[in-house]
Amino acid sequence: MINQIANDRFEKGRGAQYNPKNRFLKGEYVQEHVEGIDDWEQDKRETQYIADNSKTIVNPVTSPDVGMLFSANPYQGCEHGCVYCYARNTHEYWGYSAGLDFESRIVIKKNAPALLRKYFDNKNWIPATISLSGNTDCYQPIERKMKLTRAMLEIFLEYRNPVGIITKNSLVLRDMDIIQELNKHNLVRVFTSITSLDENLRKIMEPRTASYKARLGVLETLSKAGIPTGVMNAPLIPGLNDMHMHDVLKAASEAGAKWAGYTVVRLNGPIGGIFKDWLTKTFPDRAEKVWHQIEECHDGQVNDSRIGNRIKGDGKFAEMIKNQFDIYCRKYHLNEIHESLNTTAFRRVKAGQGILF
């Protein structure tokens, strides 16, 4: 059962509950007296949006165990506020904290579509699938206004370059018109991340994401439209949501998912402290047990950077998770189809040619 939090310093609607020090900065701001009357940053923190003119948008992925070759992220930081998010650490490179800053200081790469077009115009580009997004969610709430992801999808369609999408937001359905056109050329695959079916858990672990019901609705809508779709049951957190795997995969399969994947949570860098703080506040009765089970999956640590081990973990508990995943996938006919997206339709578009639907 989820703890009814009595601590009035717990910030509802946020995953992280504080800002750990940025490891790249020498100084930091701290509140020495809780009873102080200053307008302290944690009180009613509003989300801020920071415009940025980036130099690049497509990132080669060199890690062999990630499952993608290239990624593109129109936003840095993520309003969804998932407390376990591995992308939190990257916010430090922008001068912010991996904690509350990550989910309330959102960097908007306003020139992302132009950068993508420039990337495709480079004669050295060899067509390959680019993932939206490999870091933060390309359909987080600000996308409703900015429409950067939609503009990028239009460019993928123009150049007929394959694209993979993964999201926790039902906003992806807004772009069904472009996704359907991409699918006519076998250029798109959409994955929805579903960590559990327990809405009470979602509200505190992934506070600003779409409901699980809405995410299953995304799978069903995409599937009925003939869009190749799958589910990511990730991350699995021992003692919190690993026991929900069966229900997630069953529901996803019934909604039309053809593929499934999973990861075991890992808490690198400051994410460890952020997650432990959240864990002890929300589940004080089992926090220690959950923490130790995470350690059991990563050779006695909660952080893990070992290629080949960090994604799925190792040890008996990780092996049990893997075996269960394999059994449920066979039972619900997931991962039976092996198809690659089309890289042969790529074409460079002359200036002013526009989108050809």
VOSE-976609 format. One record per residue (C-alpha): residue number from 1; x negated, y, z. Coordinates in steps of 0.02 Angstrom, whole numbers, plus 50000, padded with zeros to 5 digits. Example, Ala and Ser with C-alpha at 12.3 -4.5 7.8 and 13.67 -1.06 7.14 Angstrom:
! residues 2
1/49385/49775/50390
2/49316/49947/50357
This chain:
! residues 357
1/50000/50000/50000
2/49938/50175/49957
3/49895/50280/50108
4/50009/50428/50142
5/49871/50557/50149
6/49884/50670/50301
7/49725/50768/50264
8/49784/50939/50207
9/49619/50960/50115
10/49667/50822/49993
11/49700/50907/49827
12/49850/50826/49745
13/49848/50818/49557
14/49659/50799/49555
15/49552/50644/49553
16/49391/50710/49629
17/49413/50799/49795
18/49255/50903/49796
19/49109/50962/49691
20/48945/50869/49720
21/48786/50965/49685
22/48729/50972/49505
23/48565/50877/49503
24/48493/50996/49372
25/48525/51154/49473
26/48420/51212/49620
27/48558/51306/49711
28/48735/51264/49759
29/48888/51345/49839
30/48953/51270/50001
31/49092/51309/50124
32/49017/51314/50297
33/49180/51348/50392
34/49342/51265/50337
35/49442/51396/50431
36/49360/51537/50332
37/49477/51659/50246
38/49376/51673/50086
39/49459/51623/49923
40/49369/51455/49922
41/49357/51365/49756
42/49452/51210/49812
43/49610/51305/49858
44/49737/51295/49718
45/49603/51273/49587
46/49667/51323/49416
47/49602/51244/49257
48/49488/51355/49154
49/49448/51336/48970
50/49277/51384/48904
51/49255/51411/48717
52/49093/51344/48644
53/49016/51351/48471
54/48927/51185/48467
55/48788/51141/48346
56/48839/50960/48319
57/48996/50855/48340
58/48951/50678/48286
59/48842/50579/48407
60/48751/50420/48357
61/48778/50288/48491
62/48617/50192/48520
63/48678/50079/48661
64/48709/49906/48586
65/48841/49855/48715
66/48961/50002/48693
67/49049/49938/48538
68/49039/50095/48431
69/48911/50170/48312
70/48963/50353/48317
71/49073/50460/48427
72/49144/50636/48417
73/49211/50735/48564
74/49303/50900/48531
75/49316/50930/48719
76/49192/50916/48863
77/49268/50883/49032
78/49441/50807/49046
79/49600/50869/49129
80/49661/50691/49153
81/49554/50685/49310
82/49523/50498/49317
83/49420/50480/49474
84/49309/50338/49409
85/49269/50417/49239
86/49091/50379/49180
87/49092/50540/49077
88/49089/50647/49234
89/48899/50643/49237
90/48887/50728/49067
91/48969/50885/49136
92/48809/50921/49231
93/48719/50953/49066
94/48838/51100/49041
95/48793/51173/49210
96/48947/51112/49301
97/48982/50982/49435
98/49038/50804/49399
99/49175/50826/49529
100/49318/50951/49522
101/49228/51051/49387
102/49240/50904/49267
103/49430/50907/49270
104/49457/51094/49290
105/49319/51174/49184
106/49357/51114/49008
107/49237/51157/48867
108/49325/51177/48700
109/49218/51150/48546
110/49318/51267/48434
111/49210/51235/48281
112/49225/51044/48294
113/49325/51025/48131
114/49202/51133/48033
115/49056/51034/48105
116/49137/50870/48054
117/49162/50932/47876
118/48981/50987/47870
119/48928/50816/47933
120/49023/50726/47797
121/48953/50844/47665
122/48776/50791/47709
123/48717/50679/47569
124/48626/50569/47696
125/48788/50518/47782
126/48826/50334/47756
127/49011/50303/47790
128/49043/50219/47959
129/49180/50220/48089
130/49174/50370/48207
131/49264/50355/48374
132/49375/50491/48446
133/49321/50502/48583
134/49173/50409/48655
135/49166/50522/48807
136/49319/50625/48856
137/49498/50604/48795
138/49530/50686/48626
139/49716/50699/48670
140/49700/50778/48842
141/49832/50913/48878
142/49741/51062/48799
143/49746/50971/48631
144/49932/51012/48622
145/49883/51194/48600
146/49712/51185/48516
147/49750/51045/48390
148/49565/51011/48363
149/49591/50823/48358
150/49729/50843/48230
151/49617/50954/48122
152/49478/50825/48132
153/49597/50685/48082
154/49645/50788/47929
155/49462/50795/47882
156/49441/50607/47909
157/49585/50586/47787
158/49513/50710/47661
159/49348/50619/47655
160/49427/50449/47685
161/49306/50407/47823
162/49364/50276/47950
163/49406/50332/48127
164/49441/50243/48290
165/49549/50326/48424
166/49561/50286/48609
167/49672/50385/48726
168/49777/50385/48884
169/49896/50516/48818
170/50056/50492/48718
171/50015/50653/48624
172/49933/50541/48494
173/50107/50509/48424
174/50117/50690/48370
175/49992/50648/48233
176/50082/50495/48166
177/50098/50576/47994
178/49909/50585/47972
179/49878/50417/48056
180/49999/50332/47938
181/49911/50408/47788
182/49743/50351/47855
183/49814/50177/47879
184/49865/50166/47696
185/49679/50158/47658
186/49635/50048/47809
187/49545/50193/47892
188/49613/50196/48070
189/49633/50094/48228
190/49709/50159/48389
191/49677/50092/48564
192/49775/50144/48717
193/49689/50132/48887
194/49801/50052/49019
195/49724/50017/49189
196/49878/49950/49279
197/50067/49952/49277
198/50078/50023/49454
199/50135/50204/49436
200/50093/50245/49616
201/49913/50195/49585
202/49906/50292/49422
203/49966/50453/49502
204/49818/50460/49621
205/49685/50372/49516
206/49726/50452/49347
207/49830/50602/49405
208/49859/50695/49241
209/49875/50552/49118
210/50032/50490/49031
211/50134/50363/49129
212/50102/50179/49096
213/50277/50166/49022
214/50234/50304/48900
215/50071/50218/48852
216/50161/50055/48817
217/50280/50159/48713
218/50131/50220/48613
219/50080/50040/48576
220/50257/49995/48525
221/50279/50147/48412
222/50112/50121/48327
223/50141/49935/48304
224/50314/49959/48228
225/50238/50083/48106
226/50108/49954/48054
227/49962/50046/48134
228/49826/49926/48197
229/49829/49949/48384
230/49753/49876/48541
231/49736/49900/48729
232/49587/49937/48840
233/49615/49869/49014
234/49477/49976/49083
235/49401/49998/49202
236/49442/49851/49313
237/49410/49896/49494
238/49396/49745/49609
239/49526/49752/49746
240/49626/49892/49663
241/49683/49843/49489
242/49592/49684/49435
243/49741/49582/49494
244/49852/49679/49372
245/49761/49617/49218
246/49887/49482/49176
247/50035/49601/49179
248/49944/49733/49076
249/49891/49613/48939
250/50062/49530/48933
251/50153/49696/48920
252/50029/49762/48791
253/50050/49606/48683
254/50239/49619/48693
255/50225/49801/48640
256/50127/49750/48485
257/49943/49761/48532
258/49833/49646/48427
259/49670/49673/48520
260/49615/49695/48700
261/49456/49743/48790
262/49401/49776/48967
263/49258/49845/49070
264/49212/49828/49253
265/49196/49994/49343
266/49020/50061/49372
267/48984/50217/49473
268/48823/50295/49410
269/48749/50455/49480
270/48865/50572/49576
271/49018/50469/49526
272/48977/50349/49667
273/49000/50483/49799
274/49154/50555/49713
275/49237/50385/49703
276/49192/50332/49880
277/49262/50495/49950
278/49425/50466/49855
279/49429/50283/49903
280/49413/50312/50089
281/49547/50446/50085
282/49674/50347/49985
283/49640/50167/50039
284/49554/50177/50209
285/49614/50002/50255
286/49522/49918/50111
287/49393/50045/50056
288/49245/49946/50123
289/49304/49784/50043
290/49330/49866/49873
291/49160/49950/49883
292/49071/49786/49921
293/49163/49696/49781
294/49104/49828/49658
295/48927/49801/49723
296/48948/49614/49698
297/48980/49645/49513
298/48820/49746/49491
299/48683/49651/49581
300/48714/49736/49748
301/48735/49912/49679
302/48886/50014/49624
303/48783/50095/49486
304/48720/49992/49341
305/48625/50044/49185
306/48569/49872/49129
307/48610/49846/48946
308/48721/49694/48928
309/48770/49691/49113
310/48836/49865/49149
311/48996/49850/49047
312/49061/49681/49109
313/48956/49660/49266
314/48880/49498/49328
315/48897/49378/49473
316/49041/49265/49525
317/49173/49400/49537
318/49131/49471/49365
319/49131/49295/49293
320/49304/49264/49367
321/49368/49425/49286
322/49296/49371/49118
323/49373/49199/49128
324/49543/49270/49171
325/49531/49394/49028
326/49490/49256/48904
327/49635/49148/48966
328/49762/49290/48955
329/49702/49343/48782
330/49727/49166/48718
331/49896/49154/48802
332/49959/49316/48726
333/49873/49299/48557
334/49756/49446/48576
335/49591/49464/48480
336/49640/49329/48356
337/49621/49446/48207
338/49450/49509/48156
339/49459/49653/48033
340/49342/49795/47990
341/49396/49968/47937
342/49366/50023/47759
343/49202/50113/47723
344/49213/50101/47533
345/49345/50235/47505
346/49234/50379/47566
347/49223/50529/47453
348/49149/50703/47469
349/49278/50838/47446
350/49246/50992/47341
351/49278/51158/47427
352/49461/51208/47415
353/49518/51037/47356
354/49623/51013/47513
355/49710/50861/47586
356/49781/50733/47468
357/49929/50645/47551
